[in-house]
Amino acid sequence: MTDPATEAFVAHRNLLFTVAYEMLGSAADAEDVLQETWLRWVDVDLGTVRDQRAYLVQITTRQALNRLRTLGRRKESYVGSWLPEPLLTTPDVAEDVELADSVSMAMLLVLETLTPTERAVFVLRDVFDLGYDEIAAAVDKSAATVRQIAHRARAHVASRRPRGIASPAETREALTAFQRAARTGDLQGLIDILAPDVVLVGDGGGVKQAVLKPVVGADKVARLLVKGMGRIIDVVSMDLVQANGYPALVVRLAGELDTVVAVRIEGGLISGLYSVRNPAKLSHMDQETALRR
């Protein structure tokens, strides 16, 4: 028979992981945050806790904020571009449009442009719909200050997020066209599915070869992809999967997982290509991760 503290933690674990992951963009760090949350939770007198869910979210948020500041210093010495860690997600994530949008690679990159406190407030308010008083307790600010931070963060995100949320079907259609053109070396086919100002970002973490700086423009990106594919066409496979709530491409070389490619879609065209090759960031692509709001 499990004790009440364990039951509560297990019941909310997927929610707590989602909070930590949205704040950090790293599944490995989110798992560490959950471990730290558990260690603090078992010392809590449950008789003093009015709302276990809110209390657990508060602990998780505080631990994630501490980790986010450490992560910021780590990113400063990161080799090349830093991208969030992709997750192979369960089908129900895609069915929750708001949740899928909040964990999409494009949105996680927008959240990267917020300060740690702004990110925490935005995630807790706009994604998880926590009250201002609950958020204030989590970030150690007054409710009035949290309202101001939420307003500022919301405006910041709105100015940077994709114009109109692409549906999974629209994303799948664009990715299928991209997959077909890339596999056959069809330069014009690639140019046709890429937005004129498309941005390709690669993350090899200094371990695998990747573009060190973003590549901008349909022609440049298409030529780079055709050239790269030409070298590995005999040993490469590209499959559609559900990553971060949206269709994405998994690239395997000689059967081994090599790259996860997520996209940002605007107006039916690919405006962002996010290629994650760092092996340390691909460990959550071998089994599905359940996310909850």
BADOPA-639824 format. One record per residue (C-alpha): residue number from 1; residue in three letters; x, y, z. Coordinates in nm, 4 decimals, decimal comma, always signed. Example, Ala and Ser with C-alpha at 12.3 -4.5 7.8 and 13.67 -1.06 7.14 Angstrom:
BEGIN
<node num="1" residuo="ALA" px="+1,2300" py="-0,4500" pz="+0,7800"/>
<node num="2" residuo="SER" px="+1,3670" py="-0,1060" pz="+0,7140"/>
REM end
This chain:
BEGIN
<node num="1" residuo="MET" px="+0,0000" py="+0,0000" pz="+0,0000"/>
<node num="2" residuo="THR" px="+0,1468" py="+0,3368" pz="-0,1048"/>
<node num="3" residuo="ASP" px="+0,1499" py="+0,6341" pz="+0,1291"/>
<node num="4" residuo="PRO" px="-0,0501" py="+0,9549" pz="+0,0528"/>
<node num="5" residuo="ALA" px="+0,2628" py="+1,1557" pz="-0,0427"/>
<node num="6" residuo="THR" px="+0,3656" py="+0,8979" pz="-0,3035"/>
<node num="7" residuo="GLU" px="+0,0101" py="+0,8697" pz="-0,4378"/>
<node num="8" residuo="ALA" px="-0,0163" py="+1,2469" pz="-0,4849"/>
<node num="9" residuo="PHE" px="+0,3237" py="+1,2714" pz="-0,6516"/>
<node num="10" residuo="VAL" px="+0,2531" py="+0,9833" pz="-0,8908"/>
<node num="11" residuo="ALA" px="-0,0904" py="+1,1261" pz="-0,9748"/>
<node num="12" residuo="HIS" px="+0,0600" py="+1,4601" pz="-1,0778"/>
<node num="13" residuo="ARG" px="+0,3953" py="+1,3407" pz="-1,2128"/>
<node num="14" residuo="ASN" px="+0,3184" py="+1,3923" pz="-1,5828"/>
<node num="15" residuo="LEU" px="+0,1890" py="+1,7424" pz="-1,5106"/>
<node num="16" residuo="LEU" px="+0,5003" py="+1,8286" pz="-1,3075"/>
<node num="17" residuo="PHE" px="+0,7286" py="+1,6955" pz="-1,5814"/>
<node num="18" residuo="THR" px="+0,5436" py="+1,9083" pz="-1,8383"/>
<node num="19" residuo="VAL" px="+0,5819" py="+2,2223" pz="-1,6234"/>
<node num="20" residuo="ALA" px="+0,9551" py="+2,1590" pz="-1,5797"/>
<node num="21" residuo="TYR" px="+1,0090" py="+2,0705" pz="-1,9464"/>
<node num="22" residuo="GLU" px="+0,8295" py="+2,3826" pz="-2,0710"/>
<node num="23" residuo="MET" px="+1,0419" py="+2,5946" pz="-1,8405"/>
<node num="24" residuo="LEU" px="+1,3703" py="+2,4259" pz="-1,9321"/>
<node num="25" residuo="GLY" px="+1,3374" py="+2,2807" pz="-2,2832"/>
<node num="26" residuo="SER" px="+1,5386" py="+1,9851" pz="-2,1565"/>
<node num="27" residuo="ALA" px="+1,3888" py="+1,6485" pz="-2,0651"/>
<node num="28" residuo="ALA" px="+1,7014" py="+1,5420" pz="-1,8769"/>
<node num="29" residuo="ASP" px="+1,6928" py="+1,8560" pz="-1,6621"/>
<node num="30" residuo="ALA" px="+1,3163" py="+1,8202" pz="-1,6149"/>
<node num="31" residuo="GLU" px="+1,3718" py="+1,4683" pz="-1,4772"/>
<node num="32" residuo="ASP" px="+1,6321" py="+1,6057" pz="-1,2347"/>
<node num="33" residuo="VAL" px="+1,3858" py="+1,8739" pz="-1,1237"/>
<node num="34" residuo="LEU" px="+1,1238" py="+1,6067" pz="-1,0533"/>
<node num="35" residuo="GLN" px="+1,3743" py="+1,4187" pz="-0,8392"/>
<node num="36" residuo="GLU" px="+1,4464" py="+1,7367" pz="-0,6414"/>
<node num="37" residuo="THR" px="+1,0717" py="+1,8044" pz="-0,6114"/>
<node num="38" residuo="TRP" px="+1,0131" py="+1,4552" pz="-0,4721"/>
<node num="39" residuo="LEU" px="+1,2874" py="+1,4957" pz="-0,2097"/>
<node num="40" residuo="ARG" px="+1,1239" py="+1,8160" pz="-0,0852"/>
<node num="41" residuo="TRP" px="+0,7692" py="+1,6817" pz="-0,1106"/>
<node num="42" residuo="VAL" px="+0,8325" py="+1,3837" pz="+0,1206"/>
<node num="43" residuo="ASP" px="+0,9344" py="+1,6262" pz="+0,3977"/>
<node num="44" residuo="VAL" px="+0,6116" py="+1,8262" pz="+0,3734"/>
<node num="45" residuo="ASP" px="+0,3410" py="+1,7898" pz="+0,6406"/>
<node num="46" residuo="LEU" px="+0,0442" py="+1,7012" pz="+0,4172"/>
<node num="47" residuo="GLY" px="-0,1952" py="+1,8161" pz="+0,6857"/>
<node num="48" residuo="THR" px="-0,0906" py="+2,1752" pz="+0,6138"/>
<node num="49" residuo="VAL" px="-0,1402" py="+2,1463" pz="+0,2352"/>
<node num="50" residuo="ARG" px="-0,4764" py="+2,2744" pz="+0,1080"/>
<node num="51" residuo="ASP" px="-0,4185" py="+2,2011" pz="-0,2647"/>
<node num="52" residuo="GLN" px="-0,1642" py="+1,9265" pz="-0,3342"/>
<node num="53" residuo="ARG" px="-0,1514" py="+1,9932" pz="-0,7103"/>
<node num="54" residuo="ALA" px="-0,0775" py="+2,3646" pz="-0,6651"/>
<node num="55" residuo="TYR" px="+0,1783" py="+2,2935" pz="-0,3911"/>
<node num="56" residuo="LEU" px="+0,3634" py="+2,0394" pz="-0,6048"/>
<node num="57" residuo="VAL" px="+0,3638" py="+2,2802" pz="-0,9009"/>
<node num="58" residuo="GLN" px="+0,5095" py="+2,5496" pz="-0,6741"/>
<node num="59" residuo="ILE" px="+0,7937" py="+2,3223" pz="-0,5610"/>
<node num="60" residuo="THR" px="+0,8609" py="+2,2162" pz="-0,9206"/>
<node num="61" residuo="THR" px="+0,8612" py="+2,5778" pz="-1,0410"/>
<node num="62" residuo="ARG" px="+1,1127" py="+2,6865" pz="-0,7768"/>
<node num="63" residuo="GLN" px="+1,3440" py="+2,3982" pz="-0,8605"/>
<node num="64" residuo="ALA" px="+1,3067" py="+2,4627" pz="-1,2349"/>
<node num="65" residuo="LEU" px="+1,3906" py="+2,8326" pz="-1,1866"/>
<node num="66" residuo="ASN" px="+1,7100" py="+2,7358" pz="-1,0044"/>
<node num="67" residuo="ARG" px="+1,7965" py="+2,4910" pz="-1,2815"/>
<node num="68" residuo="LEU" px="+1,7083" py="+2,7452" pz="-1,5538"/>
<node num="69" residuo="ARG" px="+1,9682" py="+2,9890" pz="-1,4246"/>
<node num="70" residuo="THR" px="+2,2324" py="+2,7137" pz="-1,4227"/>
<node num="71" residuo="LEU" px="+2,1236" py="+2,6083" pz="-1,7716"/>
<node num="72" residuo="GLY" px="+2,1664" py="+2,9668" pz="-1,8911"/>
<node num="73" residuo="ARG" px="+2,5326" py="+2,9619" pz="-1,7893"/>
<node num="74" residuo="ARG" px="+2,5772" py="+2,6226" pz="-1,9568"/>
<node num="75" residuo="LYS" px="+2,4326" py="+2,7539" pz="-2,2843"/>
<node num="76" residuo="GLU" px="+2,6886" py="+3,0341" pz="-2,2935"/>
<node num="77" residuo="SER" px="+2,9665" py="+2,7796" pz="-2,3516"/>
<node num="78" residuo="TYR" px="+2,7592" py="+2,5511" pz="-2,5776"/>
<node num="79" residuo="VAL" px="+2,9169" py="+2,4738" pz="-2,9159"/>
<node num="80" residuo="GLY" px="+2,6954" py="+2,6091" pz="-3,1952"/>
<node num="81" residuo="SER" px="+2,3216" py="+2,6715" pz="-3,1630"/>
<node num="82" residuo="TRP" px="+2,1284" py="+2,5330" pz="-2,8654"/>
<node num="83" residuo="LEU" px="+1,7938" py="+2,3683" pz="-2,9426"/>
<node num="84" residuo="PRO" px="+1,5397" py="+2,2177" pz="-2,7020"/>
<node num="85" residuo="GLU" px="+1,5432" py="+1,8434" pz="-2,6468"/>
<node num="86" residuo="PRO" px="+1,2813" py="+1,6699" pz="-2,8682"/>
<node num="87" residuo="LEU" px="+1,0295" py="+1,4317" pz="-2,7133"/>
<node num="88" residuo="LEU" px="+0,8470" py="+1,1429" pz="-2,8770"/>
<node num="89" residuo="THR" px="+0,4985" py="+1,2273" pz="-2,7509"/>
<node num="90" residuo="THR" px="+0,1820" py="+1,0231" pz="-2,6993"/>
<node num="91" residuo="PRO" px="-0,1043" py="+1,0733" pz="-2,9507"/>
<node num="92" residuo="ASP" px="-0,3247" py="+1,2556" pz="-2,6972"/>
<node num="93" residuo="VAL" px="-0,0771" py="+1,5449" pz="-2,6819"/>
<node num="94" residuo="ALA" px="-0,1536" py="+1,6329" pz="-3,0442"/>
<node num="95" residuo="GLU" px="-0,5257" py="+1,6217" pz="-2,9661"/>
<node num="96" residuo="ASP" px="-0,4854" py="+1,8972" pz="-2,7041"/>
<node num="97" residuo="VAL" px="-0,4113" py="+2,1859" pz="-2,9432"/>
<node num="98" residuo="GLU" px="-0,3024" py="+2,4310" pz="-2,6736"/>
<node num="99" residuo="LEU" px="-0,0729" py="+2,1787" pz="-2,5048"/>
<node num="100" residuo="ALA" px="+0,0821" py="+2,0748" pz="-2,8385"/>
<node num="101" residuo="ASP" px="+0,1434" py="+2,4394" pz="-2,9306"/>
<node num="102" residuo="SER" px="+0,3020" py="+2,5102" pz="-2,5914"/>
<node num="103" residuo="VAL" px="+0,5564" py="+2,2255" pz="-2,6233"/>
<node num="104" residuo="SER" px="+0,6261" py="+2,2665" pz="-2,9957"/>
<node num="105" residuo="MET" px="+0,9871" py="+2,3349" pz="-3,0881"/>
<node num="106" residuo="ALA" px="+0,8887" py="+2,6742" pz="-3,2304"/>
<node num="107" residuo="MET" px="+0,7187" py="+2,7814" pz="-2,9050"/>
<node num="108" residuo="LEU" px="+0,9978" py="+2,6496" pz="-2,6826"/>
<node num="109" residuo="LEU" px="+1,2406" py="+2,8643" pz="-2,8820"/>
<node num="110" residuo="VAL" px="+1,0158" py="+3,1684" pz="-2,8290"/>
<node num="111" residuo="LEU" px="+1,0122" py="+3,0932" pz="-2,4548"/>
<node num="112" residuo="GLU" px="+1,3935" py="+3,0932" pz="-2,4638"/>
<node num="113" residuo="THR" px="+1,3780" py="+3,4699" pz="-2,5291"/>
<node num="114" residuo="LEU" px="+1,2016" py="+3,5371" pz="-2,1951"/>
<node num="115" residuo="THR" px="+1,3751" py="+3,5915" pz="-1,8618"/>
<node num="116" residuo="PRO" px="+1,3501" py="+3,2942" pz="-1,6217"/>
<node num="117" residuo="THR" px="+1,0762" py="+3,4601" pz="-1,4135"/>
<node num="118" residuo="GLU" px="+0,8825" py="+3,5711" pz="-1,7228"/>
<node num="119" residuo="ARG" px="+0,9011" py="+3,2175" pz="-1,8588"/>
<node num="120" residuo="ALA" px="+0,7750" py="+3,0668" pz="-1,5339"/>
<node num="121" residuo="VAL" px="+0,4862" py="+3,3134" pz="-1,5084"/>
<node num="122" residuo="PHE" px="+0,3858" py="+3,2715" pz="-1,8729"/>
<node num="123" residuo="VAL" px="+0,3923" py="+2,8914" pz="-1,8556"/>
<node num="124" residuo="LEU" px="+0,1991" py="+2,8715" pz="-1,5277"/>
<node num="125" residuo="ARG" px="-0,0612" py="+3,1280" pz="-1,6300"/>
<node num="126" residuo="ASP" px="-0,1152" py="+3,0828" pz="-2,0036"/>
<node num="127" residuo="VAL" px="-0,0519" py="+2,7097" pz="-2,0323"/>
<node num="128" residuo="PHE" px="-0,1585" py="+2,5696" pz="-1,6951"/>
<node num="129" residuo="ASP" px="-0,4075" py="+2,8414" pz="-1,5987"/>
<node num="130" residuo="LEU" px="-0,2860" py="+2,8809" pz="-1,2402"/>
<node num="131" residuo="GLY" px="-0,4205" py="+3,1726" pz="-1,0395"/>
<node num="132" residuo="TYR" px="-0,2027" py="+3,4789" pz="-0,9826"/>
<node num="133" residuo="ASP" px="-0,1825" py="+3,4086" pz="-0,6089"/>
<node num="134" residuo="GLU" px="-0,0572" py="+3,0541" pz="-0,6733"/>
<node num="135" residuo="ILE" px="+0,2011" py="+3,1794" pz="-0,9237"/>
<node num="136" residuo="ALA" px="+0,3101" py="+3,4539" pz="-0,6826"/>
<node num="137" residuo="ALA" px="+0,3866" py="+3,1889" pz="-0,4194"/>
<node num="138" residuo="ALA" px="+0,5853" py="+2,9864" pz="-0,6747"/>
<node num="139" residuo="VAL" px="+0,8044" py="+3,2745" pz="-0,8023"/>
<node num="140" residuo="ASP" px="+0,8246" py="+3,4683" pz="-0,4737"/>
<node num="141" residuo="LYS" px="+0,6607" py="+3,7855" pz="-0,6079"/>
<node num="142" residuo="SER" px="+0,3419" py="+3,9721" pz="-0,5196"/>
<node num="143" residuo="ALA" px="+0,0253" py="+3,8874" pz="-0,7137"/>
<node num="144" residuo="ALA" px="+0,0216" py="+4,2427" pz="-0,8551"/>
<node num="145" residuo="THR" px="+0,3787" py="+4,2055" pz="-0,9821"/>
<node num="146" residuo="VAL" px="+0,2945" py="+3,8655" pz="-1,1323"/>
<node num="147" residuo="ARG" px="+0,0051" py="+4,0243" pz="-1,3258"/>
<node num="148" residuo="GLN" px="+0,2453" py="+4,2800" pz="-1,4748"/>
<node num="149" residuo="ILE" px="+0,5011" py="+4,0120" pz="-1,5612"/>
<node num="150" residuo="ALA" px="+0,2299" py="+3,7973" pz="-1,7233"/>
<node num="151" residuo="HIS" px="+0,1101" py="+4,0895" pz="-1,9357"/>
<node num="152" residuo="ARG" px="+0,4668" py="+4,1695" pz="-2,0473"/>
<node num="153" residuo="ALA" px="+0,5531" py="+3,8056" pz="-2,1200"/>
<node num="154" residuo="ARG" px="+0,2294" py="+3,7523" pz="-2,3150"/>
<node num="155" residuo="ALA" px="+0,2994" py="+4,0531" pz="-2,5376"/>
<node num="156" residuo="HIS" px="+0,6585" py="+3,9362" pz="-2,5909"/>
<node num="157" residuo="VAL" px="+0,5467" py="+3,5849" pz="-2,6918"/>
<node num="158" residuo="ALA" px="+0,2659" py="+3,7149" pz="-2,9161"/>
<node num="159" residuo="SER" px="+0,5116" py="+3,9244" pz="-3,1176"/>
<node num="160" residuo="ARG" px="+0,7439" py="+3,6281" pz="-3,1773"/>
<node num="161" residuo="ARG" px="+0,5235" py="+3,3200" pz="-3,2101"/>
<node num="162" residuo="PRO" px="+0,4206" py="+3,1840" pz="-3,5530"/>
<node num="163" residuo="ARG" px="+0,1338" py="+3,3714" pz="-3,7143"/>
<node num="164" residuo="GLY" px="-0,1550" py="+3,1271" pz="-3,6722"/>
<node num="165" residuo="ILE" px="-0,1098" py="+2,7825" pz="-3,5214"/>
<node num="166" residuo="ALA" px="-0,0477" py="+2,5237" pz="-3,7916"/>
<node num="167" residuo="SER" px="-0,2587" py="+2,2105" pz="-3,7558"/>
<node num="168" residuo="PRO" px="-0,0897" py="+1,8695" pz="-3,7318"/>
<node num="169" residuo="ALA" px="-0,2393" py="+1,7877" pz="-4,0748"/>
<node num="170" residuo="GLU" px="-0,0861" py="+2,1005" pz="-4,2280"/>
<node num="171" residuo="THR" px="+0,2477" py="+2,0229" pz="-4,0643"/>
<node num="172" residuo="ARG" px="+0,2363" py="+1,6626" pz="-4,1866"/>
<node num="173" residuo="GLU" px="+0,1579" py="+1,7736" pz="-4,5427"/>
<node num="174" residuo="ALA" px="+0,4516" py="+2,0161" pz="-4,5503"/>
<node num="175" residuo="LEU" px="+0,6866" py="+1,7612" pz="-4,3940"/>
<node num="176" residuo="THR" px="+0,5825" py="+1,4915" pz="-4,6399"/>
<node num="177" residuo="ALA" px="+0,6606" py="+1,7247" pz="-4,9327"/>
<node num="178" residuo="PHE" px="+0,9917" py="+1,8140" pz="-4,7677"/>
<node num="179" residuo="GLN" px="+1,0727" py="+1,4467" pz="-4,7049"/>
<node num="180" residuo="ARG" px="+1,0001" py="+1,3513" pz="-5,0664"/>
<node num="181" residuo="ALA" px="+1,2102" py="+1,6367" pz="-5,2103"/>
<node num="182" residuo="ALA" px="+1,5012" py="+1,5777" pz="-4,9706"/>
<node num="183" residuo="ARG" px="+1,5097" py="+1,2036" pz="-5,0370"/>
<node num="184" residuo="THR" px="+1,5147" py="+1,2499" pz="-5,4160"/>
<node num="185" residuo="GLY" px="+1,7492" py="+1,5499" pz="-5,4179"/>
<node num="186" residuo="ASP" px="+1,4775" py="+1,7655" pz="-5,5771"/>
<node num="187" residuo="LEU" px="+1,6198" py="+2,1147" pz="-5,5311"/>
<node num="188" residuo="GLN" px="+1,3188" py="+2,2958" pz="-5,6770"/>
<node num="189" residuo="GLY" px="+1,0810" py="+2,0794" pz="-5,4746"/>
<node num="190" residuo="LEU" px="+1,2610" py="+2,1853" pz="-5,1566"/>
<node num="191" residuo="ILE" px="+1,2599" py="+2,5529" pz="-5,2530"/>
<node num="192" residuo="ASP" px="+0,8865" py="+2,5307" pz="-5,3218"/>
<node num="193" residuo="ILE" px="+0,8012" py="+2,4030" pz="-4,9708"/>
<node num="194" residuo="LEU" px="+1,0386" py="+2,6409" pz="-4,7891"/>
<node num="195" residuo="ALA" px="+0,9384" py="+2,9965" pz="-4,7006"/>
<node num="196" residuo="PRO" px="+1,1628" py="+3,2550" pz="-4,8727"/>
<node num="197" residuo="ASP" px="+1,3082" py="+3,3597" pz="-4,5343"/>
<node num="198" residuo="VAL" px="+1,3262" py="+3,0080" pz="-4,3870"/>
<node num="199" residuo="VAL" px="+1,5792" py="+2,9578" pz="-4,1068"/>
<node num="200" residuo="LEU" px="+1,7698" py="+2,6303" pz="-4,0588"/>
<node num="201" residuo="VAL" px="+1,9108" py="+2,5788" pz="-3,7090"/>
<node num="202" residuo="GLY" px="+2,1313" py="+2,2802" pz="-3,6269"/>
<node num="203" residuo="ASP" px="+2,2327" py="+2,1443" pz="-3,2867"/>
<node num="204" residuo="GLY" px="+2,5227" py="+1,9007" pz="-3,2805"/>
<node num="205" residuo="GLY" px="+2,6443" py="+2,0058" pz="-2,9364"/>
<node num="206" residuo="GLY" px="+3,0035" py="+1,9932" pz="-3,0593"/>
<node num="207" residuo="VAL" px="+2,9693" py="+1,6146" pz="-3,0831"/>
<node num="208" residuo="LYS" px="+2,8041" py="+1,5730" pz="-3,4245"/>
<node num="209" residuo="GLN" px="+2,8520" py="+1,7881" pz="-3,7334"/>
<node num="210" residuo="ALA" px="+2,5876" py="+2,0599" pz="-3,7671"/>
<node num="211" residuo="VAL" px="+2,5646" py="+2,4163" pz="-3,8954"/>
<node num="212" residuo="LEU" px="+2,7193" py="+2,6325" pz="-3,6223"/>
<node num="213" residuo="LYS" px="+2,5129" py="+2,9366" pz="-3,7170"/>
<node num="214" residuo="PRO" px="+2,1576" py="+2,9574" pz="-3,8520"/>
<node num="215" residuo="VAL" px="+2,1299" py="+2,9417" pz="-4,2312"/>
<node num="216" residuo="VAL" px="+1,8717" py="+3,1811" pz="-4,3776"/>
<node num="217" residuo="GLY" px="+1,6926" py="+3,1738" pz="-4,7144"/>
<node num="218" residuo="ALA" px="+1,5179" py="+2,9047" pz="-4,9182"/>
<node num="219" residuo="ASP" px="+1,7869" py="+2,8734" pz="-5,1856"/>
<node num="220" residuo="LYS" px="+2,0768" py="+2,8462" pz="-4,9365"/>
<node num="221" residuo="VAL" px="+1,8944" py="+2,5993" pz="-4,7142"/>
<node num="222" residuo="ALA" px="+1,7750" py="+2,3833" pz="-5,0066"/>
<node num="223" residuo="ARG" px="+2,1227" py="+2,3638" pz="-5,1624"/>
<node num="224" residuo="LEU" px="+2,2804" py="+2,2764" pz="-4,8280"/>
<node num="225" residuo="LEU" px="+2,0265" py="+1,9975" pz="-4,7720"/>
<node num="226" residuo="VAL" px="+2,0638" py="+1,8523" pz="-5,1223"/>
<node num="227" residuo="LYS" px="+2,4436" py="+1,8529" pz="-5,0874"/>
<node num="228" residuo="GLY" px="+2,4269" py="+1,6856" pz="-4,7461"/>
<node num="229" residuo="MET" px="+2,1760" py="+1,4238" pz="-4,8544"/>
<node num="230" residuo="GLY" px="+2,3818" py="+1,3412" pz="-5,1620"/>
<node num="231" residuo="ARG" px="+2,6599" py="+1,2120" pz="-4,9372"/>
<node num="232" residuo="ILE" px="+2,4408" py="+0,9758" pz="-4,7327"/>
<node num="233" residuo="ILE" px="+2,1501" py="+0,8871" pz="-4,9618"/>
<node num="234" residuo="ASP" px="+2,2426" py="+0,5159" pz="-4,9713"/>
<node num="235" residuo="VAL" px="+2,2261" py="+0,4712" pz="-4,5911"/>
<node num="236" residuo="VAL" px="+1,9615" py="+0,7214" pz="-4,4841"/>
<node num="237" residuo="SER" px="+1,5957" py="+0,6674" pz="-4,3893"/>
<node num="238" residuo="MET" px="+1,3464" py="+0,9409" pz="-4,2990"/>
<node num="239" residuo="ASP" px="+1,0267" py="+0,8636" pz="-4,1073"/>
<node num="240" residuo="LEU" px="+0,7411" py="+1,0766" pz="-3,9787"/>
<node num="241" residuo="VAL" px="+0,6821" py="+1,0621" pz="-3,6017"/>
<node num="242" residuo="GLN" px="+0,4978" py="+1,2650" pz="-3,3375"/>
<node num="243" residuo="ALA" px="+0,7511" py="+1,4828" pz="-3,1564"/>
<node num="244" residuo="ASN" px="+0,6493" py="+1,7594" pz="-2,9171"/>
<node num="245" residuo="GLY" px="+0,2868" py="+1,7195" pz="-3,0199"/>
<node num="246" residuo="TYR" px="+0,3503" py="+1,7707" pz="-3,3922"/>
<node num="247" residuo="PRO" px="+0,4713" py="+1,5639" pz="-3,6873"/>
<node num="248" residuo="ALA" px="+0,8514" py="+1,5621" pz="-3,7162"/>
<node num="249" residuo="LEU" px="+1,1113" py="+1,3674" pz="-3,9106"/>
<node num="250" residuo="VAL" px="+1,3382" py="+1,1059" pz="-3,7600"/>
<node num="251" residuo="VAL" px="+1,6514" py="+1,0504" pz="-3,9685"/>
<node num="252" residuo="ARG" px="+1,8402" py="+0,7240" pz="-3,9298"/>
<node num="253" residuo="LEU" px="+2,1795" py="+0,6429" pz="-4,0763"/>
<node num="254" residuo="ALA" px="+2,2378" py="+0,2722" pz="-4,1342"/>
<node num="255" residuo="GLY" px="+1,9443" py="+0,2065" pz="-3,9009"/>
<node num="256" residuo="GLU" px="+2,0785" py="+0,4178" pz="-3,6140"/>
<node num="257" residuo="LEU" px="+1,8922" py="+0,7259" pz="-3,4874"/>
<node num="258" residuo="ASP" px="+2,0911" py="+1,0266" pz="-3,6058"/>
<node num="259" residuo="THR" px="+1,8735" py="+1,3379" pz="-3,6260"/>
<node num="260" residuo="VAL" px="+1,5310" py="+1,4708" pz="-3,5310"/>
<node num="261" residuo="VAL" px="+1,3977" py="+1,7466" pz="-3,7556"/>
<node num="262" residuo="ALA" px="+1,1144" py="+1,9632" pz="-3,6240"/>
<node num="263" residuo="VAL" px="+0,9569" py="+2,2453" pz="-3,8244"/>
<node num="264" residuo="ARG" px="+0,7763" py="+2,5742" pz="-3,7884"/>
<node num="265" residuo="ILE" px="+0,4958" py="+2,6184" pz="-4,0418"/>
<node num="266" residuo="GLU" px="+0,3535" py="+2,9522" pz="-4,1537"/>
<node num="267" residuo="GLY" px="+0,1127" py="+2,9896" pz="-4,4427"/>
<node num="268" residuo="GLY" px="+0,1615" py="+2,6261" pz="-4,5429"/>
<node num="269" residuo="LEU" px="+0,5372" py="+2,6726" pz="-4,5893"/>
<node num="270" residuo="ILE" px="+0,8276" py="+2,5692" pz="-4,3666"/>
<node num="271" residuo="SER" px="+0,9634" py="+2,8873" pz="-4,2055"/>
<node num="272" residuo="GLY" px="+1,1822" py="+2,7122" pz="-3,9493"/>
<node num="273" residuo="LEU" px="+1,3839" py="+2,3879" pz="-3,9657"/>
<node num="274" residuo="TYR" px="+1,5272" py="+2,2643" pz="-3,6344"/>
<node num="275" residuo="SER" px="+1,7736" py="+1,9787" pz="-3,6698"/>
<node num="276" residuo="VAL" px="+1,8820" py="+1,8131" pz="-3,3437"/>
<node num="277" residuo="ARG" px="+2,1814" py="+1,5796" pz="-3,3766"/>
<node num="278" residuo="ASN" px="+2,3402" py="+1,6027" pz="-3,0314"/>
<node num="279" residuo="PRO" px="+2,3152" py="+1,2379" pz="-2,9101"/>
<node num="280" residuo="ALA" px="+2,2614" py="+1,3529" pz="-2,5503"/>
<node num="281" residuo="LYS" px="+1,9363" py="+1,5187" pz="-2,6614"/>
<node num="282" residuo="LEU" px="+1,7897" py="+1,2168" pz="-2,8429"/>
<node num="283" residuo="SER" px="+1,7408" py="+0,9795" pz="-2,5486"/>
<node num="284" residuo="HIS" px="+1,3691" py="+1,0643" pz="-2,5168"/>
<node num="285" residuo="MET" px="+1,2992" py="+0,9616" pz="-2,8773"/>
<node num="286" residuo="ASP" px="+1,3071" py="+0,5871" pz="-2,8061"/>
<node num="287" residuo="GLN" px="+0,9833" py="+0,5773" pz="-2,6068"/>
<node num="288" residuo="GLU" px="+0,6767" py="+0,7971" pz="-2,5801"/>
<node num="289" residuo="THR" px="+0,6569" py="+1,0662" pz="-2,3122"/>
<node num="290" residuo="ALA" px="+0,3179" py="+1,1498" pz="-2,1611"/>
<node num="291" residuo="LEU" px="+0,2546" py="+1,5215" pz="-2,1066"/>
<node num="292" residuo="ARG" px="-0,0353" py="+1,6727" pz="-1,9106"/>
<node num="293" residuo="ARG" px="-0,1898" py="+2,0083" pz="-1,8324"/>
REM end
